[in-house]
Amino acid sequence: MASRKLKTPPFDACELRENQLARSHSAQNALKLHSIMQVITPKQSTDGPSPMEVAECVWGRRPNHKYEDSDIDAYLNYYQRQWDYYHSEQGLSIFQNFGDFAKVVEQIKNGATPGDIISQLEEEHQGKEYAKHIFQDSVELAARTLTMVRVGNPELSWTEKESLRRFLDRQFSKAPVLNCEKTTLMNKAFDAWAIENWGGILIELTDNLADHLHLIRNGSAVLVFHHISFLKYQDSRHVSPVHSPSPTPFSNPQSLTRCPYSNSELLPPELVKETLKTLSMLFPHKEFSSRVGVGFKHQKGKWLKATCGTWEAKTGGKVDSQLFSCPALVPFEGRRIKTFQYWRDRLVALKQKYDEGPVPQQSVLSAPLSRHRFSPLGVPDQGIA
């Protein structure tokens, strides 16, 4: 396999290319789990891993538990698109089979730094003409599939001397700076439908956890991370330890964790809980369930289906079906802004932008619930669905 000296594209180009590749590999969003597994490596093998093996490798093995398709199909779609990007765009990968990939995944979970892993990969592939960025790209691919954070972008730079857990702590554990005294409580009306239809802020979904609740395009749209199944499976109470038969030596053995196949030590547990809490606030089950029969709540469910369909058609992605079944928040206490730490600033910024929205709340109570645009006077344009 010849070496190609390609550089990782910048953030915007990277995201655009991922979407282009996704559309080319998933016409009309009709991916099946077996086809997802067929493109898992650049050298395709008929004996590739099953969806269960991928889930156990990345999410962890769980006692007496079998992953259902509804749990993992949205994640596997994301997983495939990451593979497509790194293999189709970069044209080269260190991973010749799933075992190679799983080995790096285990090393990352065990606390190895990129420098540790790259040094070992270079030693294993000594004499082969691989550019160094190929080793870096392979480690970033494993980290992306583990965390659903777009590691490797300029603003998400993972240094060679820090573990992935330390990098994620540095990325997310930043003290809130915005004043929340004027936004002490998010009332029940503040949900995803209201943000778009009352606040004029378009809801757009994302596969990148680091982009959750991020206002884009001068505040005209907000990104929402939708992978609820992925978040739920970060809970360490549901993970059983799996011990490697031959531990890999690292330069920093003190960084090893006790559970190689557990994701629970990577993302901060409170970040996971708080992200689920924001999703429950934005998409409460009683309001957005696709099973709600008639009336206003039924229209909200239809609106969410349309929103998901728009994103899937645009990106080739697949929305986690559990977005339609978020549990309700604890009344009052669950909506207090001071109970949020990781996402507080983004929630405050979103609420402030929402309060400045073009449509008074009472004026749209009987308005159509489609994804309409707003006229300069703040009245929904009835002619645009």
C-alpha positions as CSV (number, residue, x, y, z in Angstrom):
1,M,0.0,0.0,0.0
2,A,1.6,3.3,-1.2
3,S,1.9,6.2,1.2
4,R,0.0,9.4,0.5
5,K,1.1,12.5,2.2
6,L,-2.2,14.2,2.9
7,K,-3.0,16.7,5.6
8,T,-6.1,16.7,7.7
9,P,-8.5,19.2,6.3
10,P,-9.5,22.2,8.4
11,F,-12.7,22.0,10.4
12,D,-15.3,23.3,7.9
13,A,-13.8,21.3,5.0
14,C,-13.6,18.2,7.2
15,E,-17.2,18.4,8.1
16,L,-18.3,19.1,4.5
17,R,-16.3,16.2,3.2
18,E,-17.8,13.9,5.8
19,N,-21.3,14.9,4.7
20,Q,-20.4,14.4,1.1
21,L,-19.0,11.0,1.7
22,A,-22.0,10.0,3.8
23,R,-24.5,11.0,1.1
24,S,-22.5,9.0,-1.5
25,H,-22.4,5.9,0.7
26,S,-26.0,6.0,2.0
27,A,-28.5,6.8,-0.7
28,Q,-31.8,7.9,0.7
29,N,-30.6,7.0,4.2
30,A,-31.2,3.3,3.6
31,L,-28.2,1.9,5.5
32,K,-28.5,-1.6,7.0
33,L,-26.4,-2.9,9.8
34,H,-24.7,-5.5,7.7
35,S,-23.7,-3.0,5.1
36,I,-22.2,-0.8,7.8
37,M,-19.9,-3.6,8.7
38,Q,-18.9,-4.3,5.2
39,V,-16.9,-1.1,4.9
40,I,-15.2,-1.3,8.2
41,T,-11.6,-1.4,6.9
42,P,-9.9,-0.3,3.7
43,K,-9.0,-4.0,3.1
44,Q,-12.5,-5.4,3.3
45,S,-12.9,-8.8,4.9
46,T,-15.9,-11.2,4.6
47,D,-15.2,-12.1,8.2
48,G,-15.7,-8.5,9.5
49,P,-17.0,-7.8,13.0
50,S,-20.7,-8.0,13.8
51,P,-22.6,-4.9,15.1
52,M,-22.5,-6.6,18.6
53,E,-18.7,-6.9,18.5
54,V,-18.3,-3.2,17.5
55,A,-20.7,-2.1,20.3
56,E,-18.9,-4.2,22.9
57,C,-15.5,-2.9,21.8
58,V,-16.5,0.8,21.8
59,W,-19.3,0.9,24.4
60,G,-18.2,-1.9,26.6
61,R,-19.5,-5.4,27.5
62,R,-22.4,-5.6,29.8
63,P,-23.4,-8.5,31.9
64,N,-26.5,-10.4,30.6
65,H,-27.2,-7.7,28.1
66,K,-27.5,-7.8,24.3
67,Y,-27.5,-4.6,22.3
68,E,-30.7,-4.1,20.3
69,D,-30.6,-2.6,16.8
70,S,-32.5,0.4,18.1
71,D,-29.8,1.0,20.6
72,I,-26.9,1.1,18.2
73,D,-28.1,1.7,14.6
74,A,-27.7,5.5,14.8
75,Y,-24.3,5.2,16.4
76,L,-23.2,2.6,13.8
77,N,-24.2,5.0,11.0
78,Y,-21.9,7.6,12.6
79,Y,-19.2,5.0,13.0
80,Q,-19.3,4.1,9.4
81,R,-19.1,7.8,8.3
82,Q,-16.0,8.3,10.4
83,W,-14.4,5.2,8.7
84,D,-15.5,6.5,5.3
85,Y,-13.9,9.8,5.8
86,Y,-10.6,8.6,7.1
87,H,-10.3,5.8,4.6
88,S,-11.9,7.4,1.5
89,E,-10.5,10.9,2.0
90,Q,-7.1,10.1,3.5
91,G,-6.8,6.9,1.4
92,L,-4.6,5.1,3.9
93,S,-5.0,3.6,7.4
94,I,-2.8,1.8,9.8
95,F,-5.8,-0.5,10.6
96,Q,-5.7,-3.5,8.3
97,N,-8.5,-5.3,10.2
98,F,-10.9,-4.8,13.1
99,G,-8.4,-6.3,15.6
100,D,-5.9,-3.5,14.8
101,F,-8.6,-0.9,15.5
102,A,-9.8,-2.7,18.7
103,K,-6.2,-2.7,20.0
104,V,-5.8,1.0,19.7
105,V,-9.3,1.5,21.3
106,E,-8.2,-0.5,24.3
107,Q,-5.0,1.4,24.6
108,I,-6.9,4.7,24.7
109,K,-9.3,3.4,27.3
110,N,-6.3,2.3,29.4
111,G,-5.0,5.8,29.5
112,A,-2.3,5.7,26.9
113,T,-1.4,9.1,25.3
114,P,-1.2,9.6,21.5
115,G,2.5,9.8,21.8
116,D,2.6,6.4,23.5
117,I,0.4,4.8,20.8
118,I,2.1,6.4,17.9
119,S,5.5,5.3,19.1
120,Q,4.3,1.7,19.4
121,L,2.6,1.8,16.0
122,E,5.8,3.2,14.3
123,E,7.8,0.4,15.9
124,E,5.3,-2.3,14.7
125,H,5.4,-0.9,11.2
126,Q,9.1,-0.2,11.0
127,G,10.4,-0.3,7.5
128,K,7.0,0.6,5.9
129,E,6.6,3.9,4.1
130,Y,3.9,5.5,6.4
131,A,3.9,9.3,6.9
132,K,3.6,10.2,10.6
133,H,0.2,11.9,10.1
134,I,-1.2,8.5,9.2
135,F,-0.5,7.2,12.7
136,Q,-2.0,10.3,14.2
137,D,-5.1,10.0,12.0
138,S,-5.6,6.4,13.0
139,V,-5.5,7.4,16.7
140,E,-7.9,10.3,16.1
141,L,-10.3,7.9,14.4
142,A,-10.4,5.6,17.4
143,A,-10.9,8.6,19.7
144,R,-13.8,9.9,17.6
145,T,-15.6,6.6,17.6
146,L,-15.1,6.3,21.4
147,T,-16.4,9.7,22.4
148,M,-18.4,11.2,19.5
149,V,-16.2,14.3,19.8
150,R,-14.6,15.4,16.6
151,V,-11.1,15.1,17.9
152,G,-8.4,16.4,15.6
153,N,-10.0,19.7,14.5
154,P,-8.0,22.9,15.2
155,E,-10.3,23.8,18.1
156,L,-10.2,20.2,19.5
157,S,-6.5,19.6,19.4
158,W,-5.4,16.5,21.4
159,T,-1.8,16.8,22.4
160,E,0.6,13.9,22.3
161,K,1.3,13.9,26.0
162,E,-2.2,13.8,27.5
163,S,-4.6,10.9,27.9
164,L,-8.0,11.2,26.2
165,R,-9.7,11.6,29.6
166,R,-7.5,14.5,30.5
167,F,-8.1,16.1,27.1
168,L,-11.9,15.8,27.5
169,D,-11.7,17.2,31.0
170,R,-9.7,20.2,29.7
171,Q,-12.2,20.6,26.8
172,F,-15.4,20.5,28.8
173,S,-14.5,21.4,32.4
174,K,-14.4,25.2,32.0
175,A,-16.0,27.4,34.6
176,P,-19.2,29.2,33.5
177,V,-18.6,32.9,32.9
178,L,-22.0,34.3,31.8
179,N,-24.3,36.0,34.3
180,C,-27.4,33.8,34.9
181,E,-29.2,36.0,37.5
182,K,-31.7,37.1,34.9
183,T,-32.2,33.5,33.6
184,T,-32.7,31.6,36.8
185,L,-35.3,29.1,35.6
186,M,-36.2,27.5,32.2
187,N,-39.9,27.2,32.2
188,K,-41.8,24.3,30.6
189,A,-42.5,26.3,27.4
190,F,-38.8,26.4,26.7
191,D,-38.5,23.3,24.5
192,A,-37.1,22.6,21.0
193,W,-40.3,23.5,19.2
194,A,-40.6,26.8,21.0
195,I,-37.0,27.7,20.4
196,E,-37.5,27.4,16.6
197,N,-41.1,28.5,16.3
198,W,-41.3,31.2,18.9
199,G,-37.6,32.2,19.1
200,G,-36.8,32.0,15.4
201,I,-33.7,29.8,16.1
202,L,-33.5,26.8,13.8
203,I,-32.9,23.5,15.5
204,E,-30.1,21.5,13.8
205,L,-28.8,18.2,14.9
206,T,-25.2,17.2,15.3
207,D,-23.0,14.1,15.9
208,N,-20.4,16.1,17.6
209,L,-20.9,16.2,21.4
210,A,-18.6,19.3,21.7
211,D,-21.0,21.3,19.5
212,H,-24.1,20.6,21.7
213,L,-26.1,23.8,22.3
214,H,-23.7,25.8,20.2
215,L,-25.3,28.8,18.5
216,I,-24.2,29.2,14.9
217,R,-24.8,31.6,12.0
218,N,-25.0,34.7,14.2
219,G,-27.5,32.9,16.5
220,S,-30.0,32.0,13.8
221,A,-29.5,28.2,14.5
222,V,-28.5,26.0,17.4
223,L,-26.8,22.6,17.2
224,V,-28.2,19.7,19.4
225,F,-26.4,16.4,20.0
226,H,-29.0,13.7,19.6
227,H,-27.3,10.4,20.5
228,I,-29.2,9.6,23.7
229,S,-28.4,5.8,23.5
230,F,-24.7,6.6,23.3
231,L,-25.0,8.8,26.4
232,K,-27.0,6.2,28.4
233,Y,-24.4,3.5,27.8
234,Q,-21.6,5.7,29.3
235,D,-23.0,4.7,32.8
236,S,-20.3,2.6,34.5
237,R,-23.0,0.7,36.5
238,H,-23.9,-1.2,33.3
239,V,-20.3,-2.2,32.3
240,S,-18.6,-5.4,33.2
241,P,-14.8,-5.5,33.3
242,V,-13.0,-7.3,30.4
243,H,-9.4,-8.1,30.9
244,S,-6.9,-8.1,28.1
245,P,-5.1,-11.4,27.8
246,S,-1.8,-9.6,27.0
247,P,-1.7,-6.0,28.3
248,T,0.2,-3.6,26.0
249,P,3.1,-1.8,27.6
250,F,2.8,2.0,27.8
251,S,5.4,4.6,28.7
252,N,3.1,5.6,31.6
253,P,1.7,2.4,33.2
254,Q,0.3,4.4,36.2
255,S,-2.3,5.8,33.8
256,L,-4.0,2.4,33.3
257,T,-7.6,2.0,34.4
258,R,-9.1,-1.2,35.8
259,C,-11.7,-1.7,33.0
260,P,-10.2,-1.7,29.5
261,Y,-13.5,-2.0,27.8
262,S,-15.4,0.6,29.8
263,N,-16.2,4.0,28.3
264,S,-17.2,5.3,31.7
265,E,-13.7,6.6,32.5
266,L,-13.5,8.8,29.4
267,L,-16.3,11.3,29.4
268,P,-16.9,13.0,32.7
269,P,-20.0,11.3,34.3
270,E,-21.6,14.6,35.2
271,L,-21.2,15.8,31.7
272,V,-23.1,12.8,30.4
273,K,-25.9,13.3,33.0
274,E,-26.2,17.0,32.3
275,T,-26.3,16.4,28.5
276,L,-29.2,14.0,29.0
277,K,-30.9,16.5,31.2
278,T,-30.7,19.2,28.5
279,L,-32.2,16.8,26.0
280,S,-35.1,16.0,28.4
281,M,-35.7,19.7,28.6
282,L,-35.7,20.2,24.9
283,F,-37.6,17.1,23.9
284,P,-39.9,16.0,26.8
285,H,-41.5,12.6,25.9
286,K,-45.0,13.7,26.7
287,E,-44.7,16.6,24.2
288,F,-42.8,15.0,21.4
289,S,-43.6,11.3,21.4
290,S,-44.5,10.0,17.9
291,R,-47.3,8.1,19.6
292,V,-49.2,11.1,20.8
293,G,-52.6,11.0,19.1
294,V,-54.0,14.4,18.3
295,G,-53.8,18.1,19.0
296,F,-50.9,20.4,19.8
297,K,-48.6,17.7,21.1
298,H,-49.2,15.5,18.1
299,Q,-48.1,18.5,15.9
300,K,-44.9,18.8,17.9
301,G,-44.1,15.1,17.2
302,K,-44.7,15.7,13.5
303,W,-42.4,18.8,13.6
304,L,-39.7,16.7,15.2
305,K,-40.0,14.0,12.6
306,A,-39.7,16.6,9.9
307,T,-36.6,18.1,11.6
308,C,-35.0,14.7,11.8
309,G,-35.8,13.9,8.2
310,T,-34.3,17.1,7.0
311,W,-31.0,16.5,8.9
312,E,-30.8,12.9,7.7
313,A,-31.4,13.8,4.1
314,K,-28.8,16.6,4.3
315,T,-26.0,14.6,6.0
316,G,-26.6,10.9,5.4
317,G,-26.8,10.5,9.2
318,K,-29.4,8.7,11.3
319,V,-31.2,10.2,14.2
320,D,-31.3,8.3,17.5
321,S,-34.9,7.1,17.8
322,Q,-34.7,7.6,21.6
323,L,-34.9,11.4,20.9
324,F,-38.7,10.8,20.8
325,S,-38.8,9.2,24.3
326,C,-36.8,11.5,26.5
327,P,-37.9,11.3,30.2
328,A,-39.5,14.3,31.8
329,L,-37.3,16.6,33.9
330,V,-37.9,16.9,37.7
331,P,-40.3,19.9,38.0
332,F,-38.7,23.2,38.9
333,E,-35.4,21.9,40.3
334,G,-34.5,20.2,37.0
335,R,-34.9,23.5,35.2
336,R,-32.9,25.8,37.4
337,I,-30.0,27.2,35.4
338,K,-27.6,27.0,38.4
339,T,-28.0,23.2,38.4
340,F,-26.1,23.2,35.1
341,Q,-22.3,23.4,35.0
342,Y,-21.0,22.1,31.7
343,W,-23.7,23.6,29.5
344,R,-24.7,26.6,31.6
345,D,-23.1,29.3,29.4
346,R,-24.6,27.9,26.2
347,L,-28.0,27.5,27.8
348,V,-27.9,31.2,29.0
349,A,-26.8,32.4,25.6
350,L,-29.6,30.3,23.9
351,K,-32.3,31.6,26.4
352,Q,-31.2,35.2,25.9
353,K,-31.4,34.8,22.1
354,Y,-34.8,33.1,22.4
355,D,-36.1,35.9,24.5
356,E,-35.1,38.3,21.7
357,G,-37.0,36.2,19.2
358,P,-39.2,37.7,16.5
359,V,-42.5,36.2,17.5
360,P,-44.4,37.0,20.7
361,Q,-45.5,33.8,22.4
362,Q,-49.2,34.4,22.4
363,S,-49.2,35.4,18.7
364,V,-48.3,31.9,17.5
365,L,-50.4,29.7,19.7
366,S,-52.7,28.9,16.8
367,A,-50.0,29.1,14.1
368,P,-49.0,26.1,11.9
369,L,-46.3,24.0,13.5
370,S,-44.3,23.4,10.3
371,R,-40.7,24.6,9.8
372,H,-41.9,28.1,8.7
373,R,-39.8,31.2,8.2
374,F,-40.5,34.5,9.8
375,S,-41.4,37.8,8.1
376,P,-39.6,41.0,9.2
377,L,-42.7,41.9,11.3
378,G,-42.3,38.7,13.3
379,V,-45.4,37.0,11.9
380,P,-45.1,33.5,10.5
381,D,-45.1,33.4,6.7
382,Q,-48.1,31.2,6.1
383,G,-47.1,30.5,2.5
384,I,-43.8,28.8,3.3
385,A,-43.9,25.3,4.9
